[in-house]
Amino acid sequence: MNTSSTHITAPVQVQGLAKSFGANHVLRQIDLTVARGEVVVIMGPSGSGKTTLIRSLNFLEMPDRGTIRMCGIEIADAGPKPSGDTRRKMREIRKKTAMVFQSFNLFGHMTAVENVIEGMVSVQGLRKSAALPRGLDLLAQVGLLEKANEYPGRLSGGQKQRVAIARALAMNPEVILFDEPTSALDPELRGEVLKVMRDLAEKGMTMLVVTHETRFAKDVADRIVFMEGGVIAEDTSPDHFFGPSASQRSRDFLGLIED
Amino acid sequence: MLDLFLRALPLLEKAVLVTLGLGLSAFFCGCVLGLLIALARISPFRPLRWFAFSYVSIFRGTPLLIQILLIYFGLPSYGIVISPIPSALLALSLFAAAYLSENFRSGIMAVEKGQWEAAWAMGMGYWKTLFRIVLPQAFRIALPPVGSRLIGLMKDTSLASTVTVVELTRVAEQLGATTFRYMEMFLIVGAIYWFINQVLTILQTWLESHLSKRYT
C-alpha cells in the first residue's frame, strides 16, 4: 500500500498529539497512523502514556494539542472545553469506534445480552426486538450464548471481558481500542479473552491494543509501538522488537515484564 | 382503650388517609424536585451548582416547623394565601427535596466513572447515559437512605397539625381534649404511625433484596 492511499483510508491518523495533566507531560508530540485491518500493539513501561494515548483517540481524554483523524473525521486541538461542533464530531467518532476497558465496565443493571444491544438500541435507534438476534449472535461468537440472561455480577472476569468485546462489536466499529484488556484478569482467564481477540484480528478488524501480553503481541500484531516518556520510542515489527536485533531499551523492558 | 379506639375510628380513618396522602405526595414531589437539585448540584454550570448548594443549605438547615409556619402564616402578609393542606404539602415537599437530593447525589457519585465512559465510548450523550445507565444504578444504591427519608417524612406530617390540617396528630389532640384521655389517644395514634412505617420498612427490605438478587 503506498503512502497516499494509506492516508486516505487509514482509520487512525494522529499528528502532533500532546496532553498534560498539570505539570506532567503525559504525551509529547505523538504521530501515529494505523491502516485498515492492521493490529497495532502498544507497549511500554507504566506512566509512558499508552493508556492516555488510546483514550485520547475517542476523546475520553481531551488532547491539549494535535490533530486526531479517526474514520475520516478530523478534530484539531480539542482542548479541555470543546466547542459544540467538536463535541458533535467526538460523538461521530465514538459511534464508529469501540473501546474495551481494563475493568470491563459492563452495565451492572443489564444482562449480558442487554449490554451487547444497548448501543444498537440507544445510539443506533433499533428496536429491542430487532437488536436481540444480533446480540445473541455476537454472544455466540464469543462463546457465551448460554450466559445471555445473566447479570454481570454472576460472570467471571474473563466472561465479562468477552461480553464487553461482543458489546464493542455490536456497533460495527471500524476500529476497536483495547485498553489493557487482560490486566485485571487472573492468569488462567486471560487465554479465553486473547483467543477472542485473535479471532477478531484474523477476521481483519483494525485493532489498537495496549497490553503486556508478549505472546499475543508476537503472534498477532502487525506492528509494535513502544512508548516511553510520552513519546513513541520505537514503531517496528514484532520480529524486530522481540528478535535478536532489538534495541537495548526494548530488551530491558521485556526483561522486566517477562519475569 | 378499645372503646376509645372504636369511638375515634371514623375520624381516624379519614386522618390516616390525610397522613398517608400528605406523606406519599410530599415524597413523590420531593423525589422529582430532589432529583433535579441533585442534577443541578453535579452540573458543569457553576450557577446551577451554586443554586443547588444554597437550596440544600436553606431547606436542610432550618426546622421544618418554621418552614410550615412561614408558608401558612407568613406568606399571607405578602398576599399569598395558601390553604392548610397545600401549605403543608409544599413545605414537606421542599424540605424532603433537600434531603433526597443529597441521597440521589451520593447514589450518582457512587456509580463508577467507568459506567459513564463505557456509554460515552459507544456514542451515547450525557442525558441518555444519565437516564439509561447511571440513574438506574444510582437509585439502587440510594434505596436505603431514600427509604429512611420516606419513613421520616411520614412522621414529619404530624407537624401539619400546627396549620390546622386534620391528620392523625390533630385528631389525637382534638379527641384527647374532648375526652381528657390524652395518654390513650396519643398511644393509639403513635401505634398507627408505627404500623404505617413498619409496612414501609418491609416494602423497602423486599425491594432491596429483590434488586440485589437480580444484579449479583
Interface residues (C-beta under 8 A of the other chain):
Chain A: N58 L60 R91 E92 R94 K95 T97 A98 M99 F101 S103 F104 N105 L106 F107 G108 H109 E118 G119 S122 V123 Y151 G153 R154 R167 M171
Chain B: E112 G114 Q115 E117 A118 A119 W120 A121 M122 G123 M124 G125 K128 R132 I133 P136 Q137 R140 R214 Y215 T216
